[in-house]
Amino acid sequence: NGDGLCVVDPHGSLVEDLLPYIPRDRVDDVIIFNPADLERPMGLNLLEANSEEEMDMVALDAMNIMIKIFNEETFGPRIQDYFRNGCLTLMSHPDGGCLTDVLRLFTDDVFQKSRVQHVKNPVVKSFWTKQMASTGKREQQEMIPYFAAKFGQFTTNGMMRNILGQTKSAFNFSDVMDSGKILMMNLSKGMTGDMNSKLLGLIIVNKIQMAA
C-alpha cells in the first residue's frame, strides 16, 4: 500500500521471511537493523535529546530501561541517582554522549571535568559540586565497581559497543515514521545474546514511543 512499518523481531526469522515480499520499487525505503552485522554497525544512541524537557524524559526512560533489565533491587535508589545524573550530564555536552560513556564519567576525572563544565541544570550541577565532592573515597570505591559490573557487559562487548557507543543514531525514528520507511529490526537472541537483545529491544520500543 506504500505505507511505512516497523518490525521488531526478537527471533530474526520473521524479518528474513518478510524481506522477499517487499516490492522492488520500495527497496530504497528499507532499513535493516541487524546487530550481528559486525562489518556495518548501525548506531543506536538512547541518550539523544533536543531540549531540556526531552533530556529529562530520556534520562527517566533510560533509568526505567535499566530497572527492567536488572530489577529495582539490583539497580537501587543510589545507583539510579548516579545513573540519572550521569545521563543528564552527558546529554548537556555539545557533542552529546552515549550509554558507553556513563561508566567513564565516574572513572575518568579528565573526561568528567570536560562534561560537567557544560551542565546548566542546577540540580545536576549540585550533584557533582556538592554530593559527589563530599562523597567519601570508601563509598566511591564501593560504588564504582558495582556500577562497572552492571555496564561492563555492554561496554566490553564489541558488538554492543559499536552500536551503543555512537553518539549519533544511524537513523531518526521520527523521520522513518514521517517518510513511511520500512524498518526491519532483527534482534535474534541466538546471534546477539538474550541480555543484549532485551536491551536493544527496550531502546527501540522507547525510541518508537518518543517519535510517536
C-alpha positions in Angstrom: 0.0 0.0 0.0 3.0 2.3 0.1 2.7 2.6 3.9 5.5 2.7 6.4 6.0 0.0 9.1 8.4 -1.3 11.7 9.0 -5.0 12.6 10.8 -5.7 15.8 11.8 -9.4 15.7 13.4 -11.0 18.8 13.9 -14.2 16.8 15.2 -13.0 13.4 13.2 -15.5 11.3 10.3 -13.2 10.7 12.5 -10.4 9.2 14.2 -12.9 7.0 10.8 -14.3 5.8 9.3 -10.9 5.1 12.2 -9.4 3.0 11.2 -11.2 -0.3 7.7 -9.7 -0.1 8.9 -6.1 -0.2 8.1 -4.7 -3.7 11.1 -3.8 -5.8 10.0 -0.2 -6.1 10.3 0.2 -2.3 13.8 -1.1 -1.9 15.2 2.4 -1.2 12.7 2.7 1.8 14.1 -0.3 3.6 16.3 -0.1 6.7 17.6 -3.3 8.1 19.0 -3.1 11.6 21.0 -6.2 12.4 23.4 -6.1 15.4 25.1 -9.3 14.2 26.4 -7.4 11.1 29.8 -6.5 12.6 31.1 -5.1 9.3 28.5 -2.3 9.2 27.4 -1.5 12.8 24.5 0.9 12.9 24.5 3.3 15.8 21.5 3.3 18.2 22.0 6.0 20.9 19.5 6.1 23.7 20.8 9.4 25.0 19.6 11.8 22.3 17.5 14.9 23.1 16.9 18.3 21.6 15.7 20.2 24.7 15.9 20.3 28.5 12.4 18.7 28.6 13.5 15.9 26.3 16.7 15.3 28.3 14.6 14.8 31.5 12.3 12.4 29.7 15.2 10.5 28.1 17.1 10.2 31.4 14.0 8.9 33.1 13.3 6.4 30.3 16.9 5.2 30.3 16.7 4.6 34.0 13.5 2.7 33.7 15.1 0.5 31.0 17.9 -0.3 33.4 15.5 -1.2 36.1 13.6 -3.5 33.7 16.9 -5.3 32.9 18.5 -5.5 36.3 15.3 -5.2 38.5 14.8 -2.5 41.2 16.6 -4.4 43.9 19.8 -4.6 42.0 19.5 -1.2 40.3 18.6 0.5 43.6 18.0 4.2 44.5 21.6 5.2 44.9 22.8 3.8 41.6 19.7 5.2 40.0 20.7 8.7 41.3 24.2 8.2 39.8 22.9 6.9 36.5 20.2 9.6 36.0 22.7 12.5 36.8 25.3 10.8 34.6 22.8 10.6 31.6 21.8 14.3 32.0 25.5 15.3 32.3 26.4 13.5 29.0 23.4 15.0 27.1 24.4 18.5 28.2 27.6 18.4 26.2 27.6 19.9 22.7 28.9 16.6 21.3 26.3 14.6 23.2 27.0 11.3 24.9 26.0 7.6 24.9 25.5 4.7 27.3 29.0 3.5 27.0 30.2 6.9 28.4 28.3 6.6 31.7 30.9 4.4 33.4 33.8 6.6 32.0 32.1 9.6 33.6 32.7 8.2 37.0 36.1 6.7 36.5 37.9 9.2 34.3 38.5 12.6 36.1 39.5 14.5 33.0 36.5 13.3 31.0 34.2 14.0 33.9 35.5 17.6 34.2 35.1 18.2 30.5 31.5 17.1 30.6 30.4 18.7 33.9 31.5 22.2 32.8 28.7 22.2 30.2 26.0 21.3 32.7 23.3 24.0 33.1 20.8 22.1 35.2 21.4 23.4 38.8 20.3 20.1 40.4 22.7 18.1 38.2 25.5 20.7 38.8 24.9 20.3 42.6 25.2 16.6 42.3 28.8 17.0 41.1 29.9 20.0 43.1 28.3 19.0 46.4 27.1 15.4 46.6 30.0 13.8 44.6 32.6 16.2 46.1 31.6 15.3 49.6 31.2 11.5 48.9 33.9 9.7 50.8 36.6 7.7 49.0 35.3 4.5 50.6 31.8 5.0 49.2 33.1 5.8 45.7 35.4 2.7 45.8 32.3 0.6 46.7 30.0 2.2 44.2 32.2 2.4 41.1 33.0 -1.3 40.8 29.3 -2.0 41.3 28.5 0.4 38.5 31.2 -1.1 36.3 29.8 -4.6 36.8 26.4 -3.5 35.5 27.6 -1.7 32.4 30.7 -3.8 31.7 28.8 -6.5 29.9 27.6 -3.9 27.4 30.7 -1.8 27.1 33.2 -4.6 26.8 31.2 -6.5 24.2 32.5 -5.3 20.8 29.1 -5.7 19.0 27.2 -3.7 21.6 30.0 -1.1 22.0 29.8 -0.5 18.2 26.1 0.1 18.4 25.6 1.9 21.7 28.9 3.8 21.6 27.9 6.0 18.7 26.7 9.5 19.8 24.6 9.8 16.6 22.0 7.1 15.7 22.2 5.7 12.2 18.6 6.8 11.5 16.0 9.0 13.1 12.8 7.2 14.1 10.7 10.4 13.6 12.0 10.7 10.0 11.4 7.0 9.4 7.7 7.4 10.6 7.1 10.7 8.7 8.5 9.4 5.4 6.9 6.0 5.6 10.1 3.8 5.6 10.2 0.1 6.1 12.2 -0.6 9.3 13.3 -4.2 10.0 14.9 -4.8 13.4 16.5 -8.2 13.6 17.2 -8.8 17.3 17.8 -12.6 17.0 18.7 -13.7 20.6 20.8 -16.5 19.1 23.0 -14.0 17.3 23.1 -11.2 19.9 22.6 -12.9 23.2 19.5 -12.7 25.4 20.5 -9.7 27.6 21.8 -7.7 24.6 18.6 -8.5 22.6 16.5 -7.3 25.5 18.4 -4.0 26.0 18.2 -3.2 22.2 14.5 -4.1 22.1 13.7 -1.8 25.1 15.7 1.0 23.5 13.9 0.6 20.2 10.5 0.5 21.8 11.4 3.6 23.7 12.6 5.4 20.5 9.3 4.5 18.7 7.3 5.8 21.7 9.3 9.0 21.8 8.9 9.5 18.0 5.1 8.8 18.1 
